[in-house]
Amino acid sequence: MAVPEVIPIAYEPHGRTEAIGRYADGQFLGSVTYAFPTGFHPDDGWEKHKRLYSALHLFDAAGRHRHSEIWCAGTWAEQQRSPRGPDSVLARARAHLATLLRALPRRTYTDIAVRPFQLTFDDVLFGLLTGEDEGEPWAELYPDHLGFGPPWDGLYDT
């Protein structure tokens, strides 16, 4: 079974796909996730290189990528210095994504189906990439590391 042209992603309230759905102009996929830049080496002091992003990817009704709004809220090191409260890195990232989502007209949270896409922002790979490993097709959302595969029902694996 090959990777489908349009990959379903199931809406999971209170899960890793809680910020997906449809809006007046198409579909959306939002997330708050940590990521390392391309070429990062663990001996480089990982705390200052692990960054927290809020990302909102917009697609047309057929699942073609249109635009992404990506913002870096800070680093793991910053989050550890101030782990709680409205000024924490995590709180800022969540608030930023919530603001972006509120701006989407006629937003509803539901399952989506999108085509593979990729872009690089701040030296970090974002997108829905596909491939085949030992004859098994796969799709993975980056940098979230959510994996999708047969039976292509929209459920993810981490």
N, CA and C of each residue as an Amber inpcrd file, in Angstrom:
protein
   474
   0.8440000  -1.1750000   0.0000000   0.0000000   0.0000000   0.0000000
   0.8990000   1.2510000   0.0000000   0.6620000   2.1270000  -0.9280000
   1.4690000   3.3450000  -1.0600000   0.9350000   4.4460000  -0.1400000
   1.7480000   5.4690000   0.0450000   1.3220000   6.6420000   0.7950000
   0.2300000   7.3360000  -0.0270000  -0.9210000   7.6500000   0.5930000
  -1.9560000   8.3450000  -0.1680000  -1.5250000   9.7710000  -0.5150000
  -2.1040000  10.3200000  -1.5820000  -1.7780000  11.6980000  -1.9760000
  -2.2020000  12.6940000  -0.9090000  -3.3150000  12.4100000  -0.2600000
  -3.8390000  13.2520000   0.8050000  -3.8720000  12.3940000   2.0640000
  -3.2010000  12.8450000   3.1030000  -3.0290000  12.0510000   4.3150000
  -4.0080000  12.5090000   5.3940000  -4.8640000  11.6020000   5.8600000
  -5.7990000  11.9810000   6.9160000  -5.0930000  12.1370000   8.2640000
  -5.5600000  13.1190000   9.0180000  -5.0770000  13.3420000  10.3780000
  -6.3140000  13.4970000  11.2510000  -6.4400000  12.6330000  12.2440000
  -7.6150000  12.6160000  13.1070000  -7.5080000  13.6720000  14.2090000
  -8.6040000  14.3580000  14.4220000  -8.7170000  15.3210000  15.5220000
  -8.7990000  14.5550000  16.8360000  -7.9510000  14.9170000  17.7740000
  -7.9370000  14.2740000  19.0790000  -7.9900000  15.3520000  20.1600000
  -9.1890000  15.6170000  20.7160000  -9.2920000  16.6330000  21.7740000
  -8.3550000  16.2890000  22.9280000  -7.6850000  17.2770000  23.4430000
  -6.7450000  17.1210000  24.5640000  -5.5560000  16.2350000  24.2090000
  -5.3020000  16.0240000  22.9230000  -4.1630000  15.2290000  22.4770000
  -3.2420000  16.0720000  21.6120000  -2.3400000  15.4180000  20.9410000
  -1.3510000  16.1250000  20.1300000  -1.9430000  16.7260000  18.8550000
  -3.1470000  16.3130000  18.4890000  -3.8070000  16.8850000  17.3100000
  -5.0850000  17.6140000  17.7270000  -5.0080000  18.3350000  18.8310000
  -6.1810000  19.0690000  19.3150000  -6.3960000  20.3980000  18.5880000
  -5.4190000  20.8730000  17.8560000  -5.5120000  22.1700000  17.1740000
  -5.5490000  21.9950000  15.6620000  -6.4210000  21.1050000  15.1940000
  -6.5950000  20.8980000  13.7540000  -8.0670000  21.0360000  13.4120000
  -8.3210000  21.3800000  12.1530000  -9.7130000  21.4620000  11.7330000
  -9.8780000  22.2090000  10.4250000 -11.0690000  22.7770000  10.2830000
 -11.4360000  23.5100000   9.0760000 -11.8200000  24.9330000   9.4480000
 -11.6400000  25.8100000   8.4820000 -12.0580000  27.2020000   8.6480000
 -12.5670000  27.6830000   7.2980000 -12.9950000  28.9300000   7.2360000
 -13.6570000  29.4660000   6.0370000 -12.8630000  29.2450000   4.7580000
 -11.5360000  29.3150000   4.8160000 -10.7080000  29.2220000   3.6080000
 -10.0470000  27.8670000   3.3990000 -10.3350000  26.8710000   4.2380000
  -9.7070000  25.5690000   4.0540000  -9.5340000  24.8060000   5.3510000
  -8.3040000  24.3250000   5.5620000  -7.9890000  23.4960000   6.7260000
  -6.8010000  24.1100000   7.4790000  -6.6690000  23.7230000   8.7480000
  -5.5410000  24.2120000   9.5410000  -4.9860000  23.1000000  10.4220000
  -3.7160000  23.2500000  10.7370000  -3.0210000  22.3240000  11.6230000
  -2.1100000  23.1640000  12.5080000  -2.3870000  23.1740000  13.7970000
  -1.5770000  23.9550000  14.7200000  -0.9050000  23.0670000  15.7450000
   0.2370000  23.5180000  16.2450000   0.9110000  22.7770000  17.3070000
   1.8940000  23.6740000  18.0500000   2.2160000  23.2240000  19.2490000
   3.2880000  23.8060000  20.0490000   4.2630000  22.6610000  20.2680000
   5.5090000  22.8350000  19.8380000   6.4510000  21.7290000  19.8800000
   7.8920000  22.2120000  20.0380000   8.6840000  21.4180000  20.7110000
  10.1210000  21.6770000  20.8180000  10.8320000  21.0930000  19.6050000
  11.9340000  21.7050000  19.2080000  12.7240000  21.2070000  18.0880000
  14.1620000  21.6860000  18.2020000  15.0410000  20.9100000  17.6210000
  16.4460000  21.2810000  17.5090000  16.7120000  21.7540000  16.0840000
  17.6380000  22.6930000  15.9030000  17.9890000  23.1130000  14.5470000
  18.7450000  22.0090000  13.8120000  18.6920000  22.0630000  12.4940000
  19.4200000  21.1180000  11.6630000  20.9030000  21.1950000  12.0020000
  21.5440000  20.0400000  12.1100000  22.9780000  19.9990000  12.3770000
  23.3390000  20.0890000  13.8390000  22.3630000  20.0960000  14.7320000
  22.6390000  20.1670000  16.1650000  23.3800000  18.9160000  16.6270000
  24.3540000  19.0860000  17.4960000  25.0950000  17.9790000  18.0980000
  24.8880000  18.0250000  19.6050000  24.5820000  16.8890000  20.2340000
  24.2630000  16.8680000  21.6660000  25.3230000  17.4920000  22.5650000
  26.5570000  17.5200000  22.1370000  27.6040000  18.0880000  22.9850000
  27.6720000  19.6130000  22.8990000  26.7200000  20.2280000  22.1800000
  26.7220000  21.6820000  22.0150000  25.9720000  22.4300000  23.1090000
  25.6110000  21.7760000  24.2320000  24.8120000  22.4300000  25.2510000
  23.3650000  22.4730000  24.8240000  22.7270000  21.3270000  24.8330000
  21.3990000  21.1450000  24.2430000  20.3410000  22.0880000  24.7870000
  20.4270000  22.4960000  26.0480000  19.3770000  23.3050000  26.6580000
  19.1280000  24.6200000  25.9220000  20.1850000  25.2160000  25.4150000
  20.0230000  26.4990000  24.7160000  19.6860000  26.3190000  23.2360000
  19.7610000  25.0880000  22.7400000  19.4600000  24.8190000  21.3360000
  18.0650000  24.2360000  21.1290000  17.4850000  23.6710000  22.1790000
  16.1460000  23.1060000  22.0830000  15.1480000  24.2530000  22.1960000
  14.4440000  24.5340000  21.0860000  13.5660000  25.7010000  21.0040000
  12.1000000  25.2740000  20.9800000  11.2600000  26.1140000  21.5520000
   9.8240000  25.8510000  21.5460000   9.1470000  26.7490000  20.5250000
   8.3930000  26.1240000  19.6250000   7.7210000  26.8430000  18.5490000
   6.2140000  26.6880000  18.6460000   5.5270000  27.7240000  18.2390000
   4.1080000  27.5870000  17.9150000   4.0470000  27.6780000  16.3980000
   3.2770000  26.7640000  15.8160000   3.1740000  26.7170000  14.3580000
   1.7160000  26.5420000  13.9610000   1.3090000  27.3090000  12.9740000
  -0.0150000  27.1570000  12.3880000   0.1690000  27.0300000  10.8810000
  -0.1880000  25.8630000  10.3590000  -0.0950000  25.5870000   8.9280000
  -1.4970000  25.6780000   8.3400000  -1.6190000  26.3960000   7.2310000
  -2.9060000  26.5710000   6.5680000  -2.8920000  25.8630000   5.2190000
  -4.0240000  25.2500000   4.8790000  -4.1770000  24.4650000   3.6600000
  -5.4780000  24.8630000   2.9760000  -5.5460000  24.6510000   1.6770000
  -6.8250000  24.8660000   0.9900000  -7.7270000  23.6670000   1.2790000
  -8.9380000  23.6920000   0.7420000  -9.9080000  22.6250000   1.0070000
  -9.4300000  21.2690000   0.5020000  -8.5720000  21.2540000  -0.5370000
  -8.0440000  20.0030000  -1.0890000  -6.7820000  19.5230000  -0.3680000
  -6.3540000  20.2530000   0.6580000  -5.2000000  19.8270000   1.4480000
  -3.8590000  20.3290000   0.9720000  -3.8300000  21.2650000   0.0250000
  -2.5590000  21.8310000  -0.4470000  -2.0990000  22.9300000   0.5090000
  -0.8380000  22.8700000   0.8820000  -0.2650000  23.8530000   1.8050000
  -0.3120000  25.2410000   1.1860000  -0.7690000  26.2030000   1.9630000
  -0.8410000  27.5910000   1.5190000   0.1730000  28.4770000   2.2230000
   0.2210000  28.3350000   3.5500000   1.0220000  29.2740000   4.3430000
   1.2610000  28.6780000   5.7280000   2.3580000  29.0700000   6.3350000
   2.6380000  28.6780000   7.7150000   3.0520000  29.8990000   8.5050000
   2.5440000  29.9810000   9.7010000   2.9310000  31.0310000  10.6490000
   3.6650000  30.3120000  11.7780000   4.9730000  30.5440000  11.8710000
   5.8050000  29.8540000  12.8550000   6.4990000  30.9040000  13.7130000
   6.5170000  30.6580000  15.0200000   7.1050000  31.6170000  15.9560000
   7.8510000  30.8690000  17.0450000   9.0600000  31.3120000  17.3490000
   9.8610000  30.7170000  18.4170000   9.6020000  31.4850000  19.7050000
   9.1140000  30.7670000  20.7190000   8.8020000  31.3850000  22.0080000
  10.0160000  31.4630000  22.9240000  11.0180000  30.6230000  22.6800000
  12.2070000  30.6160000  23.5300000  12.8340000  29.2430000  23.5560000
  13.7460000  29.0390000  24.4890000  14.4910000  27.7840000  24.5740000
  14.1290000  26.9990000  25.8290000  14.5800000  25.7550000  25.8360000
  14.4010000  24.8950000  27.0030000  15.0840000  25.5240000  28.2180000
  16.2420000  26.0920000  28.0120000  16.9750000  26.7330000  29.1140000
  16.1450000  27.8680000  29.7150000  15.5190000  28.6790000  28.8820000
  14.6600000  29.7660000  29.3680000  13.4510000  29.2160000  30.1170000
  12.8670000  28.1520000  29.5980000  11.7050000  27.5330000  30.2460000
  12.0770000  27.0190000  31.6300000  13.2600000  26.4700000  31.7740000
  13.6840000  25.9390000  33.0690000  13.9500000  27.0410000  34.0870000
  14.3740000  28.2090000  33.6150000  14.6040000  29.3420000  34.5330000
  13.2950000  29.8950000  35.0730000  12.2420000  29.8160000  34.2530000
  10.9270000  30.3350000  34.6440000   9.8590000  29.3680000  34.1480000
   9.6720000  28.2320000  34.8420000   8.8100000  27.1710000  34.3270000
   7.3060000  27.4060000  34.4440000   6.8910000  28.3480000  35.2810000
   5.4510000  28.5420000  35.4860000   5.0740000  29.9990000  35.2690000
   3.7930000  30.1920000  35.0730000   3.2840000  31.5500000  34.9470000
   3.1170000  31.9860000  33.5160000   2.4740000  33.1180000  33.3250000
   2.1460000  33.5930000  31.9770000   3.3560000  34.0240000  31.1590000
   4.4920000  34.2260000  31.7990000   5.6900000  34.6370000  31.0710000
   6.6160000  33.4760000  30.7370000   6.2140000  32.2480000  31.1020000
   7.0620000  31.1020000  30.7680000   7.0510000  30.9070000  29.2480000
   8.0620000  30.2610000  28.7570000   8.1720000  29.9950000  27.3230000
   6.9640000  29.1930000  26.8410000   6.5900000  28.1750000  27.5940000
   5.4560000  27.3430000  27.2130000   4.1550000  28.1460000  27.1910000
   3.9240000  28.9650000  28.1900000   2.7060000  29.7870000  28.2290000
   2.6750000  30.7610000  27.0530000   3.8140000  31.3500000  26.7260000
   3.8610000  32.2840000  25.5880000   3.5620000  31.5690000  24.2730000
   4.1240000  30.3690000  24.0940000   3.8850000  29.6090000  22.8540000
   2.4150000  29.2260000  22.7260000   1.8240000  28.7580000  23.8150000
   0.4080000  28.3780000  23.7790000  -0.4800000  29.5840000  23.5100000
  -0.1710000  30.7110000  24.1460000  -0.9680000  31.9290000  23.9410000
  -0.8620000  32.4170000  22.5010000   0.3310000  32.3300000  21.9290000
   0.5210000  32.7650000  20.5480000  -0.3100000  31.9050000  19.5920000
  -0.2640000  30.5770000  19.7770000  -1.0560000  29.6990000  18.9220000
  -2.5460000  29.9770000  19.1060000  -2.9880000  30.1730000  20.3290000
  -4.4060000  30.4560000  20.5820000  -4.8470000  31.7280000  19.8640000
  -3.9940000  32.7390000  19.8460000  -4.3070000  33.9890000  19.1450000
  -4.4470000  33.7400000  17.6500000  -3.5320000  32.9690000  17.0790000
  -3.6080000  32.6470000  15.6490000  -4.8800000  31.8660000  15.3250000
  -5.2240000  30.9130000  16.1700000  -6.4150000  30.1020000  15.9260000
  -7.6880000  30.9410000  16.0170000  -7.7490000  31.8330000  16.9960000
  -8.9350000  32.6860000  17.1480000  -9.1630000  33.5650000  15.9200000
  -8.1120000  33.8670000  15.1820000  -8.2320000  34.7330000  14.0020000
  -8.7970000  34.0080000  12.7770000  -8.9290000  32.6900000  12.8410000
  -9.4450000  31.9300000  11.7030000 -10.9720000  32.0140000  11.6760000
 -11.5430000  32.5560000  10.6010000 -12.9960000  32.6840000  10.5290000
 -13.6930000  31.3240000  10.3930000 -14.8070000  31.1830000  11.0810000
 -15.6390000  29.9700000  11.0530000 -14.8150000  28.7070000  11.3380000
 -13.9840000  28.7730000  12.3570000 -13.1010000  27.6710000  12.7560000
 -13.9040000  26.5600000  13.4370000 -13.6650000  25.3160000  13.0170000
 -14.2170000  24.1420000  13.6910000 -13.1020000  23.1130000  13.8350000
 -13.0770000  22.4570000  14.9670000 -12.0670000  21.4420000  15.2260000
 -12.6150000  20.0920000  14.7720000 -11.8860000  19.4680000  13.8420000
 -12.3370000  18.2180000  13.2480000 -11.1670000  17.5530000  12.5250000
 -11.3960000  16.3480000  12.0190000 -10.3870000  15.6450000  11.2220000
 -10.0520000  16.4640000   9.9800000  -8.8180000  16.3150000   9.5160000
  -8.3870000  16.9750000   8.2820000  -7.7070000  15.9440000   7.3830000
  -7.4200000  16.3490000   6.1670000  -6.6510000  15.5240000   5.2270000
  -5.8090000  16.4830000   4.3960000  -4.4760000  16.3490000   4.5060000
  -3.5760000  17.2920000   3.8360000  -2.5220000  16.5590000   3.0250000
  -1.9630000  17.2910000   2.0900000  -0.9090000  16.7560000   1.2320000
   0.4550000  17.0030000   1.8860000   1.4320000  16.1680000   1.5770000
   2.7770000  16.3950000   2.1120000   3.2850000  17.7940000   1.7420000
   4.0620000  18.3760000   2.6560000   4.6600000  19.6930000   2.4500000
   5.8860000  19.7780000   3.3430000   6.7530000  20.7290000   3.0390000
   7.8920000  20.9740000   3.9250000   8.4170000  22.3740000   3.7320000
   8.9470000  22.9140000   4.8180000   9.6000000  24.2140000   4.8030000
  10.5920000  24.2470000   5.9480000  11.5440000  25.1310000   5.8390000
  12.5240000  25.3070000   6.9040000  12.3730000  26.7030000   7.4670000
  12.3010000  26.7780000   8.7870000  12.1960000  28.0460000   9.4880000
  13.1870000  28.0040000  10.6290000  14.0420000  29.0170000  10.7290000
  14.9720000  29.1070000  11.8540000  15.8670000  27.8680000  11.9190000
  16.2230000  27.3240000  10.7450000  17.0430000  26.1160000  10.6330000
  16.3640000  24.8590000  11.1750000  15.0300000  24.8670000  11.2580000
  14.2590000  23.7190000  11.7300000  13.3170000  23.2780000  10.6100000
  13.2470000  21.9710000  10.3720000  12.3680000  21.4120000   9.3570000
  10.9460000  21.2860000   9.9020000   9.9940000  21.8550000   9.1750000
   8.5700000  21.7390000   9.4760000   7.8990000  21.0990000   8.2740000
   6.8870000  20.2780000   8.5070000   6.1270000  19.7360000   7.4000000
   5.5920000  18.3550000   7.6590000   4.9660000  17.8110000   6.6380000
   4.4700000  16.4470000   6.6310000   5.2330000  15.7380000   5.5290000
   6.2030000  14.9500000   5.9290000   7.0810000  14.2650000   4.9860000
   6.6300000  12.8210000   4.8240000   6.9360000  12.2440000   3.6710000
   6.5470000  10.8620000   3.3980000   7.7420000  10.0720000   2.8890000
   7.5950000   8.7680000   2.9400000   8.6440000   7.8960000   2.4300000
   8.2510000   6.4430000   2.5720000   9.2470000   5.6070000   2.4240000
   9.0530000   4.1740000   2.5510000  10.2660000   3.6050000   3.2650000
  10.0260000   2.7200000   4.2160000  11.1040000   2.0970000   4.9720000
  10.8720000   0.5860000   4.9630000  11.7830000  -0.1380000   4.3370000
  11.6790000  -1.5900000   4.2100000  10.3240000  -1.9970000   3.6370000
   9.8940000  -1.2680000   2.6130000   8.6530000  -1.5830000   1.9280000
   7.4000000  -1.0510000   2.6100000   7.5520000  -0.4230000   3.7600000
   6.4090000   0.1110000   4.4930000   6.2990000   1.6200000   4.2740000
   5.1610000   2.0960000   3.7790000   4.9840000   3.5330000   3.5720000
   4.7600000   4.2490000   4.9060000   5.1990000   5.4960000   4.9690000
   5.0160000   6.2830000   6.1850000   4.8700000   7.7600000   5.8540000
   4.3100000   8.4760000   6.8040000   4.2450000   9.9370000   6.7660000
   4.5430000  10.3980000   8.1800000   5.2780000  11.5050000   8.3070000
   5.6210000  12.0060000   9.6450000   5.5370000  13.5150000   9.6680000
   4.8910000  14.0140000  10.7110000   4.7710000  15.4410000  10.9220000
   5.9960000  15.9290000  11.6820000   6.6950000  16.8990000  11.0960000
   7.9000000  17.4660000  11.6960000   7.6360000  18.8890000  12.1360000
   8.2310000  19.3430000  13.2180000   9.1490000  18.6230000  14.0980000
   8.4500000  17.8600000  15.2110000   7.1400000  17.6940000  15.1200000
   6.3420000  17.0540000  16.1710000   6.6190000  15.5610000  16.3310000
   7.1210000  14.9320000  15.2750000   7.4040000  13.4910000  15.2460000
   6.1560000  12.6590000  15.4940000   5.0660000  13.0300000  14.8150000
   3.8560000  12.2180000  14.8170000   3.8690000  11.3960000  13.5360000
   3.8200000  10.0860000  13.6850000   3.8950000   9.2020000  12.5340000
   2.5290000   8.6960000  12.1190000   2.3130000   8.6160000  10.8070000
   1.0710000   8.1180000  10.2370000   1.4040000   6.9970000   9.2650000
   0.5270000   6.0140000   9.1770000   0.7760000   4.9120000   8.2620000
  -0.4750000   4.0850000   8.0640000  -0.3150000   2.9520000   7.3520000
  -1.4650000   2.0860000   7.1110000  -2.1300000   1.7190000   8.4380000
  -3.4210000   1.7120000   8.4840000  -4.4070000   1.7690000   7.4090000
  -4.8150000   3.1910000   7.0070000  -4.0060000   4.1890000   7.3070000
  -4.2360000   5.5800000   6.9280000  -5.5960000   6.0760000   7.4250000
  -5.8240000   5.8490000   8.7130000  -7.0730000   6.2510000   9.3440000
  -6.9760000   7.5830000  10.0850000  -5.8110000   8.2200000   9.9970000
  -5.6260000   9.5120000  10.6330000  -5.0460000   9.4430000  12.0290000
  -4.9650000   8.2540000  12.6120000  -4.3960000   8.1100000  13.9480000
  -2.8800000   8.1600000  13.8600000  -2.2480000   8.7250000  14.8670000
  -0.7980000   8.8720000  14.8450000  -0.1230000   7.9710000  15.8580000
   1.1610000   7.8040000  15.6520000   2.0270000   7.0740000  16.5650000
   3.1960000   7.9900000  16.8800000   3.7250000   7.8870000  18.0770000
   4.8780000   8.7290000  18.4510000   6.1280000   7.9120000  18.6320000
